[in-house]
Amino acid sequence: MDKICIEELRIFAHHGVFEHENINGQNFYVNSALYVDTEKAGMNDDLESSVDYSKVCELLEKVMTENTFKLIETVAQKAAETILMEYPIVSAVDLEIRKPEAPIDMDFSSVSVKIHRGWHRVLLSLGSNMGDSRGYLENAFEKLRECPYIRNVKCSELIITKPYGYTEQADFVNGAVICETMLSPHGLLELTQSLENSADRRREIHWGPRTLDVDIVFYDDEVISDPDLIIPHPDMHNREFVLAPAAEIASYYRHPISGKTVSQLLAELAKQ
């Protein structure tokens, strides 16, 4: 991916843990790289097909001078978020906030925070079989559309499916969402859990009845396995209630381990 780079942009702002930093201010230096496909702009010599770096500089100055944060980690996060939200054609950004006047009683050149933030393609599976199940799912869809860290939300139709695993319960209403997020995998997990909690989700029986279940099926092509999160979803290939809605909106999405598309996995499950 092409990059538009801005180096050593000096901005006088008021960030720091100490009160005198917030009152007196100091110089910060910003280095950034914006990941943009510049081919069309380069071929047509058209700024409208690219990103105006002077406007990006103004935006960085606005974020840094109209806010006061204790941590340069927060400065970097807010600046990166603002760029990604303001410029849809920017797929990712590298950002360094450098603080050469930091209050350190030793000889040093500078301290800085470097971050990488960008948009990631994700596939979610949703289900409910308690209360107003359709209402719970439609409300979750709407909250995803409204979330500033989510964009390009595409929702499947809702389907009715038989319970899986623990079968002594009501039928489920299921659906799927494909979207883009700037959240990390664990940040997205926190968001999905907040959606479940807002629906008063109770975890009393494994695979049991629930007002709302939101699972992360895919996150880009990443493979993650830790105590809190496993991606791709480890049992998705056995679940028609996951694959059928997903095939409607993301039939082409390829499993990063098996290499099979969602539609291929659904067809194989149907043969079993």
N, C-alpha and C positions, 0 to 999 in steps of 0.2 A: 504494500500500500504506500502511496506517495505521502510526503509530509510537508507541511508548511511550518517553518521553525521561526520562533521569536527568541532572541537571546539577550540576556542581561537587561531586561526592561526594568528601569528603576522607578519605584513607586514609594513615595513617602506616606506612611500609614501608622496606625496606632494599635499594634497588636503585641501582646505579651502577658505573662503571668503577673508581673509587678505593676503597681499603680503608676509609677513614673513612666513606664513604657506606654501606658494608655494615655497619659496626659501629654508627655513631651513628644512622643512619636519617634520614628527612626526610618532609615532607608531599608527597603526590601528590594531584592532583585529576583525577577521572574524569568525562568527559561521554560519554554513550552514547545511542544511538537504536536501539530494537529494532523491526524491521519485522514486524508482526503483523496479521493480519486480525482486527480487534476487533468486527466487526459482530455476531456471535453473542453475545459477551459484553455488548455494549451493548444489544441487544434484550432479553436475558434477565436482565440485571443479575447475571451469574454469573461469579465470579472463576475458576472451573474452566475457563472457555472462553477465558481470557486468561492473562497472565503476572503473577505477583505481584512487583511491582517491589521490594518490601522484601527478598524472597528473592534477587533479582538483586543487590541491594546487598551482601547477606551473602556471596553467591558471589564477587563481585568482591573483597571484602575478604579472603576466604579465599585466593584465587589470589595476591593481592599480598602477603599477610603470611606465607604458608607457603612462599614461594619467594624466592630472591634471584637477580636477574638483573643482568647488566652493563648491558644496553640497555633503554631504555623501548620500543624496537621489539619486543623479546621480551615485555615485560610486556603490551603491547597485543595481540600475536598470541596468547599463551596465554589471556588473558582472553576474547578473541573466540571462540576455539576452545571454551572451556569453556561459554560461554553457548549456542553453537549446538548443542553435544552434549547439554547439560542440558535444553534447551527445544525440542523438535521443532517446535513451532508457530512458532518464530522463524525466518523465512526468511533474514534477513540482519541484520547489526548494523553500525552506525557507532560507532567507539570512538576517543576522544581521551584520551591519558594526558598530563597536564600536570605539569611539574616546575618550579615557581617558585623552588626553592632550589638549582637546579643550580649546580655549582662553576664559575662564569664570573666572571672578574675585570673585569667591565664592568657598567654600568647596563643592566638589562633587566627586563622584566616577567615573562616565563615562556618556557620552551621546551616543545614538545609534539610528539607523534606522533599523526597521525590516520590511521586505516585503515578500510576497508570490507571486510567478509568476509560470505560468504553461501553458500547451497547452490545448486548449478548442475546442471542436467540434462545428462547426457552419454550418448552412444551409442558403444560400443566394438565393434570387430570383431576376432575372434581366430581364428588358424589354426595348424595344425601338420601336418607330414608326415614327421617323423623320430622314431624311437624310439616310446615309448608316447604317441602323439599325444593320445588321449582322456585319458590321465592328466595330461598337461601342461595341457590346457585345463581339466579339472575342478579341478586344483590352482590354476590362475589364478583361476577362479571363487571358490574358497574363500578365497584371499588377499584378493580384493576384498571379500568379505563380512566378513572379519575386520579390514579396514583402518579405523581410527577416523575417517578423513577421507572415507569412503564410506558411503552408506546407501541403503536401499530398492533393493537389487540384485535385478534380474530377469534371468534367463539364458534363452537360447533352447535348444531341442534342438540336438544336434550333427548335422551333415550331412556327407556325403562329396562332394567336388567334384573336378573335373579341375583340374590346374595351369593357371595363367594366366601369360602372358608367356613365361617359360622353361618349355617343356612337357616336356623330357626329365627328368622326375622323378616321384616317387610321387604318388598322389592325396592330397588334403588332407582333414583333419577341420576343419570350420569351425563357429563359433558366434558369438553376439553377446550383449552385455550392455547394458542400459539401467539407469542408476542416477543418484544425486545425489552430488556431491562438493563439498567446500569448498575444494578445491585450485584454484589458478589454472590456465589452460591449460598453461603451461610446467611447473607443479608436477605436473599430471596426466601430462604427457609423461615426467617423471622417474620417476613411479610405474610407468607402463607399461614403460619401459625396464628398471626394476629387476625387473619380473616376467619379462621376456625374459631378462635376465642370470641370474636364478635358475634358469632352464631351460637354461642354458649355450648361449644363442643365439650363433650364428656368422654374420657378415655377409660371406660370401666371394663369392657370386654374386648379382647383382641379380635379384630375384624367384626366387631359388633355394631349395633345400631349407632347412627351418628347424625347430628344435624348438618354437619358439613365436614367433608374430607377434601383437602387440597394437597396433591402429591406433585413433586417435581419429577417429571419423567425424563426429560433431557435438558441439559444446559450446554449450549454450543455442542462441541464434540468431546466434552470433558468426561473423564472417568474419575469419580471421587468415592473413596470408601473410608469413612471415619466413624467414630461412635455415634455421631449426631446425624450424619447424612450419607446416603449412598445414591450415586448417580452414575449411569442410568438406573431408573427404578428396577430393582432386582427381579421382580416377578411380572413385569409388564407384558412379557411375551405370552403369559398364560391367562391374560385377562382380556376378555372380549370387551368388557365395559370400559377399558382403557383404550384398546386398539381401535374399536369401531368409531367413537367420536374423533379420535386423533386422525384416523385415516381420512375423515371428511375434510379436515383443514390442513393436514400435514402429511399426506400419503408418501411424499418424497423423503421425509426426514429419515436419515439412515442411522441405525444403531451403531454407536462408535466401537462396540466390541464385536458383534456378529457381522456387521457390515450390511445387514438386511434392512430394507425400508419398512416403514410402518405398514404399508399395504401388503408387503410380502409376509410379514409376521402375522398379520390378520388372516391371510389366505392359508398359511400353514396351520394356524390354530383351528380354522374351520374344517380342515381335513382330519383333525384328531378325533 
